[in-house]
Amino acid sequence: MSREYDNLIWTPSPEEIIKERDWINSEITDLGLPTLTDLAIKASEARKKSYSPYSHYKVGAALLTIKDRKSDGQNIEIVSYSETGHAEEQAAKNAVSSGTIQEEGRKFIRAIAVSHEGDTAPCGRCRQIISEFSDNSLIITADVEGNIRSITSIKTLLPYAFTPNDLGIE
């Protein structure tokens, strides 16, 4: 039975899902699993530098730029929690601080690995930050030892995102 609002419902089409899966596979093949494993291990090592005396939930991240540079970060808690820096955010800001935007442009994130306990992907805030610095990128989740759990993309985790492109900024 068709409802009058069915045409308003948006979900990725089967074709869009296949296209994104093909893109992820192509990026994994192009970068190589050893490169992504190395990134996951780097995220695990960054996790060890976490400052998390309140939650004791340590997170590390490592990103790979389009020109094969790496930047890492870890969560840095502040007692109020609202000012806490997230690992993915820190990795991106460290890359920006090192001049990556001037040398590679705004869309510099090609892949980012995140290491933590449990089996989750970057939070909404971090997904938005990743989207600020890429049209699409691989998202690798890893355990605390740096073993890859899953590989997906920011477009899969944050479809229909509001990005700088929406403001005419390339």
C-alpha positions as CSV (number, residue, x, y, z in Angstrom):
1,M,0.0,0.0,0.0
2,S,1.4,3.4,-1.0
3,R,1.2,6.3,1.4
4,E,1.2,9.9,0.4
5,Y,4.5,10.5,2.1
6,D,6.4,7.6,0.7
7,N,8.2,9.9,-1.8
8,L,9.5,11.9,1.1
9,I,11.4,9.0,2.7
10,W,15.1,9.0,1.9
11,T,17.4,6.0,2.3
12,P,20.4,5.0,0.2
13,S,19.3,3.1,-2.9
14,P,20.7,-0.4,-3.5
15,E,22.7,1.2,-6.4
16,E,24.2,3.8,-4.0
17,I,25.1,1.1,-1.5
18,I,26.8,-1.0,-4.1
19,K,28.7,2.1,-5.5
20,E,29.9,3.0,-2.0
21,R,30.9,-0.6,-1.3
22,D,32.9,-0.6,-4.6
23,W,34.6,2.7,-3.6
24,I,35.6,1.3,-0.2
25,N,37.0,-1.8,-1.9
26,S,38.9,0.3,-4.4
27,E,40.4,2.4,-1.7
28,I,41.4,-0.6,0.4
29,T,43.0,-2.2,-2.7
30,D,44.8,1.0,-3.7
31,L,46.2,1.7,-0.2
32,G,46.8,-1.9,0.7
33,L,45.9,-3.7,3.8
34,P,49.4,-3.4,5.3
35,T,49.1,0.5,5.1
36,L,45.7,0.3,6.8
37,T,47.0,-2.1,9.4
38,D,49.9,0.2,10.1
39,L,47.4,3.1,10.6
40,A,45.4,1.0,13.0
41,I,48.5,0.2,15.0
42,K,49.4,3.9,15.0
43,A,45.9,4.7,16.4
44,S,46.5,2.0,19.1
45,E,49.8,3.6,20.1
46,A,48.2,7.1,20.2
47,R,45.5,5.6,22.5
48,K,48.2,4.9,25.1
49,K,48.7,8.7,25.4
50,S,45.1,9.4,26.2
51,Y,44.3,11.6,29.2
52,S,41.1,10.1,30.5
53,P,41.1,10.2,34.3
54,Y,37.3,10.5,34.5
55,S,35.8,8.0,32.1
56,H,38.9,5.8,31.8
57,Y,37.8,5.4,28.2
58,K,40.9,5.7,26.1
59,V,40.7,6.5,22.4
60,G,43.4,6.9,19.8
61,A,43.2,7.9,16.2
62,A,45.6,8.1,13.3
63,L,44.8,9.6,9.9
64,L,46.4,9.3,6.5
65,T,46.4,12.2,4.2
66,I,46.0,12.2,0.4
67,K,49.8,12.7,0.2
68,D,50.5,9.8,2.5
69,R,51.3,11.8,5.7
70,K,50.2,10.6,9.0
71,S,48.8,12.5,12.0
72,D,47.6,11.1,15.3
73,G,45.6,12.1,18.3
74,Q,44.0,10.9,21.4
75,N,41.1,11.9,23.6
76,I,41.9,14.5,26.2
77,E,39.3,14.8,28.9
78,I,38.4,17.9,30.8
79,V,36.5,17.5,34.1
80,S,33.4,19.3,32.6
81,Y,33.3,16.7,29.8
82,S,31.8,19.2,27.4
83,E,35.3,20.6,26.6
84,T,36.8,17.1,26.1
85,G,38.8,16.7,22.9
86,H,38.1,13.6,20.9
87,A,40.9,11.6,19.3
88,E,39.7,12.0,15.7
89,E,39.3,15.7,16.2
90,Q,42.9,15.9,17.7
91,A,44.4,14.0,14.8
92,A,42.7,16.3,12.3
93,K,43.7,19.4,14.2
94,N,47.3,18.2,14.5
95,A,47.3,17.8,10.7
96,V,45.9,21.3,10.2
97,S,48.5,22.7,12.7
98,S,51.3,21.1,10.7
99,G,50.4,22.9,7.5
100,T,48.5,20.1,5.8
101,I,45.8,22.3,4.4
102,Q,48.3,24.7,2.8
103,E,50.2,21.8,1.3
104,E,47.3,19.4,0.4
105,G,44.1,21.4,0.5
106,R,41.0,21.3,2.7
107,K,40.1,17.7,1.6
108,F,43.2,16.0,3.0
109,I,41.8,13.0,5.0
110,R,42.0,9.8,3.0
111,A,41.7,7.3,5.8
112,I,41.4,7.5,9.6
113,A,41.8,4.6,12.1
114,V,40.3,4.7,15.6
115,S,41.4,2.4,18.4
116,H,39.3,1.9,21.6
117,E,37.6,-0.8,23.7
118,G,34.2,-1.9,22.4
119,D,32.9,-2.0,18.9
120,T,31.8,1.4,17.8
121,A,32.6,3.9,15.1
122,P,33.4,7.6,15.5
123,C,30.8,9.7,17.3
124,G,28.6,12.2,15.4
125,R,30.8,15.1,16.3
126,C,33.9,13.4,14.9
127,R,32.0,12.3,11.8
128,Q,31.2,15.9,11.1
129,I,34.9,16.9,11.7
130,I,36.0,14.1,9.3
131,S,33.5,15.4,6.7
132,E,35.0,18.9,7.0
133,F,38.3,17.6,5.7
134,S,37.2,15.1,3.1
135,D,34.4,14.4,0.6
136,N,34.9,10.7,1.5
137,S,37.4,8.7,3.4
138,L,37.9,5.3,4.8
139,I,37.0,4.8,8.5
140,I,38.9,1.9,10.1
141,T,37.9,0.7,13.6
142,A,40.5,-1.2,15.6
143,D,40.8,-2.8,18.9
144,V,43.2,-1.7,21.6
145,E,46.0,-3.8,20.1
146,G,45.6,-2.2,16.6
147,N,43.8,-5.2,15.0
148,I,41.3,-4.0,12.4
149,R,37.7,-4.8,13.3
150,S,36.0,-3.1,10.3
151,I,36.5,-0.7,7.4
152,T,33.8,1.5,6.1
153,S,33.5,5.1,4.8
154,I,32.5,8.5,6.2
155,K,29.7,8.6,3.5
156,T,28.3,5.3,4.9
157,L,28.5,6.6,8.5
158,L,27.2,10.1,7.7
159,P,25.1,10.0,4.6
160,Y,23.5,13.2,3.4
161,A,26.0,15.3,5.4
162,F,26.2,19.1,5.5
163,T,29.7,19.9,4.3
164,P,31.6,23.0,3.1
165,N,30.5,22.0,-0.4
166,D,27.0,22.9,0.6
167,L,28.3,26.5,1.1
168,G,30.1,26.5,-2.2
169,I,33.5,25.9,-0.6
170,E,35.6,23.3,-2.4
